[in-house]
Amino acid sequence: MHSSERLKGLDVFVAVADLGSFAAAAERLNLTSSAISKSIARLEGRLGTRLLHRTTRTLALTEAGITFYRTCTSVLADLEDVEQALKAEGDEPHGKVRIDLPASFGRLHVLPLIMDFIRLHPLLQPHISFSDRFIDPLHEGIDIVVRIGGPDTWPEGLGHQYFGAQRLIFCAAPAYLARHGAPTSDRDLEQHHCVGYGHSDGQVSPWFFKGRQPGEMERRTPQARIAVGDGEGEVAAVLGGHGIGQLPTWLTQRHIDQGTLVEVLPDLATNGLPMNLVWLKSRENLPKVRALLDYLLPRLAPHGTRQAD
């Protein structure tokens, strides 16, 4: 099949999927409903599969339709990007760029950088989402991702740059330590109230301890008196005097400096999960993606944001 044949009907299919009806798609594309229907039928015939479930009242994508829709929107967005880049004066970054960030680290340390970047490049339209789960940028079509943790080896279609490991410290509020005393060893932690990171399945994230061999890491799950499924929520619980937490310096340093949190067991401070900037290789040379990557890379740091030299 000639490559130009493959592009026929993609815009019609996307319009129908987006708007949920042939009539609405016909109005948007200035075509008749009959022309829309025939275009979809030709596309389904060419692919040999149904893309839409049609009843008298509803229109829904089939499983194949959902998969094909993701690809179509990606292809059409790439074409639009290239057209805009060719029309644009020079390589000024512009257009939509999708970014997914870890919830707390993203809000506190990456979002301000992106805000600064779009002040410099007002034609850019960032679409920013926040999630702590591991997402697959290839499958979900996300241009740039910041991740804490992740796979040991990244899929071939992704570029990535390590920018450090979280520095984890044990800390508590002065009021908690005044009531319960400070622990003097890791075994003392078993006698203290602990604040942990809780997942929606009821599990609590383990705490990290240095292993017996250099570079070795031991994980132990605390008996959490309170478990909170959000980093800033964990800090709030520790600030409120509810126990000792093991938290990254990017969340705690400000409170340590202010004296509202106190580090305990400093000899047990350790590095935790690796932190990476990840991107789709297929889109890394688009001006909008390249410019944002070049801006973020020298400014991301495991303790928070650093200024580029």
Secondary structure, DSSP 8 states (H G I E B T S, - for coil): --HHHHHTTHHHHHHHHHHSSHHHHHHHHT--HHHHHHHHHHHHHHHTS--EEE-SS-EEE-HHHHHHHHHHHHHHHHHHHHHHHHHSSTT---EEEEEEE-HHHIIIIIHHHHHHHHHH-TTEEEEEEE-SS---HHHHT-SEEEEES--SS--TTEEEEEEEEEEEEEEE-HHHHHHH---SSGGGGGGS-EEEEB-TTS-B--EEEE-SSTT-EEEE---EEEEESSHHHHHHHHHTTS-EEEEEHHHHHHHHHHTSSEEE-GGG-EEEEEEEEEEEGGGTTSHHHHHHHHHHTTTEETTEE----
